[in-house]
């Protein structure tokens, strides 16, 4: 998810690793083709979104398609739509990691959340971070803070960089006083 505070090159490397290990398998060739067309037609909102919808028809709930939608909505400033997709990604990540269905019920012992060697828990963590960020951007500071606190509870070493979001929400709340 595009909320990482690390340098772009590090984020790109992590995105590539995650995509290779988690997202590439099982995507029909035609769906992949539509994702590429969506990317190439990004500047044409309706055309790009139509390609994303066609990819979704071919590969419903595939992580690559969901992330395609998320990024499209996020970068187009359609944050409510991005949040809807982030919620779908959280549900998918919970199922794939054999976690409780709601992120609030997830505990550190459920998975290796602090390890970048475990791709499925990382997918959950990055998704929850995106969810937290979107909640904050949409003005839902309490929900965003709770999600960030969950991230820090799951990985106290903060490999995902959630503490930065906590600092942001702290500053926003101070400014509002």
C-alpha positions in Angstrom: 0.0 0.0 0.0 1.3 3.5 -0.8 1.6 4.7 2.8 5.2 3.7 3.5 7.4 6.3 5.0 10.6 4.7 3.8 12.5 5.9 0.7 10.8 5.2 -2.6 13.5 2.7 -3.7 13.0 0.6 -0.6 9.3 0.7 -1.0 9.6 -0.4 -4.6 11.9 -3.3 -3.7 9.4 -4.4 -1.0 6.5 -4.1 -3.4 8.3 -6.2 -6.0 9.1 -8.9 -3.4 5.6 -9.0 -2.2 4.2 -9.1 -5.7 6.4 -11.9 -6.7 5.8 -14.0 -3.6 2.2 -13.4 -2.9 0.4 -11.8 -5.8 1.7 -13.3 -9.0 0.4 -16.9 -8.6 -3.0 -17.8 -10.0 -3.7 -14.6 -12.0 -5.2 -15.5 -15.3 -3.3 -14.1 -18.3 -6.3 -12.1 -19.5 -6.8 -10.5 -16.1 -3.1 -9.6 -16.0 -3.5 -8.1 -19.5 -6.4 -5.9 -18.2 -4.3 -4.8 -15.2 -1.6 -3.7 -17.6 -4.1 -1.9 -19.8 -5.6 -0.2 -16.7 -2.1 1.0 -15.8 -1.4 2.3 -19.4 -4.8 4.1 -19.5 -4.5 5.6 -16.0 -5.0 9.1 -17.3 -8.4 8.0 -18.8 -10.4 7.4 -15.6 -13.3 5.5 -17.0 -11.2 3.4 -19.4 -8.8 2.4 -16.6 -11.5 1.6 -14.2 -13.3 -0.5 -16.8 -10.1 -2.5 -17.3 -9.9 -3.0 -13.5 -13.5 -4.2 -13.5 -12.8 -6.7 -16.3 -9.8 -8.0 -14.4 -12.0 -8.4 -11.4 -14.5 -10.4 -13.4 -11.8 -12.7 -14.5 -10.1 -13.0 -11.1 -12.5 -11.9 -8.3 -10.7 -11.2 -5.0 -7.2 -11.8 -6.4 -4.8 -9.7 -4.4 -3.2 -8.2 -7.6 -6.6 -7.0 -8.8 -7.5 -5.6 -5.4 -4.2 -3.8 -5.1 -4.7 -2.4 -8.6 -8.1 -1.0 -7.6 -6.6 0.3 -4.3 -3.8 2.2 -6.0 -6.1 3.5 -8.7 -8.5 4.9 -6.2 -5.8 6.2 -3.9 -3.9 8.1 -6.5 -7.1 9.5 -8.0 -8.0 10.9 -4.6 -11.0 8.6 -4.3 -10.2 7.8 -0.7 -13.6 6.3 0.3 -13.3 3.9 -2.6 -9.8 3.1 -1.6 -10.9 2.4 1.9 -13.6 0.1 0.6 -10.9 -1.9 -1.2 -8.6 -1.8 1.9 -11.4 -3.5 3.9 -11.7 -6.2 1.2 -7.9 -6.7 1.4 -8.1 -6.9 5.2 -10.7 -9.6 4.9 -8.7 -11.5 2.3 -5.5 -11.2 4.4 -7.3 -12.5 7.5 -8.6 -15.6 5.6 -5.2 -16.3 4.0 -3.4 -15.9 7.4 -6.1 -17.9 9.3 -6.7 -14.9 11.5 -9.9 -13.8 13.2 -12.2 -12.0 10.7 -11.8 -8.6 12.4 -8.4 -6.9 12.7 -9.2 -5.8 16.2 -9.2 -9.5 17.4 -5.8 -10.3 15.9 -3.1 -11.0 18.4 0.7 -11.1 18.0 0.8 -14.9 18.5 -1.5 -15.5 15.5 1.3 -15.0 12.9 4.9 -13.8 12.4 4.0 -10.2 12.0 7.4 -8.8 12.8 9.2 -10.8 10.1 9.6 -9.7 6.5 10.4 -13.3 5.6 6.7 -14.2 6.0 4.8 -12.6 3.1 1.2 -13.4 4.2 1.5 -11.6 7.6 3.3 -8.7 5.8 0.3 -8.5 3.4 -1.9 -8.2 6.4 0.3 -5.6 8.1 0.6 -3.4 4.9 -3.1 -3.6 4.4 -3.9 -2.6 7.9 -1.4 0.3 7.6 -3.2 1.5 4.4 -6.5 1.1 6.2 -5.2 3.2 9.2 -3.8 5.9 6.8 -7.1 6.2 4.9 -9.1 6.4 8.1 -7.0 9.3 9.2 -7.1 11.1 5.8 -10.9 10.7 5.9 -11.0 12.3 9.4 -11.7 9.1 11.3 -8.8 9.7 13.7 -10.0 7.4 16.4 -10.3 4.4 14.1 -7.0 5.3 12.4 -5.3 5.5 15.8 -6.7 2.1 16.9 -5.5 0.5 13.7 -2.0 2.0 14.2 -1.9 0.8 17.8 -2.9 -2.7 16.6 0.0 -2.6 14.2 2.4 -1.7 17.0 0.9 -4.3 19.2 1.5 -7.0 16.5 5.0 -5.8 15.7 6.5 -3.7 18.6 9.8 -3.4 16.6 7.7 -1.4 14.0 9.3 -2.8 10.9 6.3 -1.5 8.9 6.8 2.1 10.0 3.4 2.5 11.8 4.8 4.8 14.5 5.1 7.6 11.9 1.3 7.5 11.4 0.8 7.6 15.2 3.0 10.8 15.3 0.9 12.3 12.5 -2.4 11.6 14.3 -0.9 13.0 17.6 0.1 16.2 15.8 -3.4 16.6 14.2 -5.1 16.1 17.6 -2.8 18.6 19.2 -3.5 21.2 16.5 -7.3 20.6 17.0 -7.0 21.5 20.7 
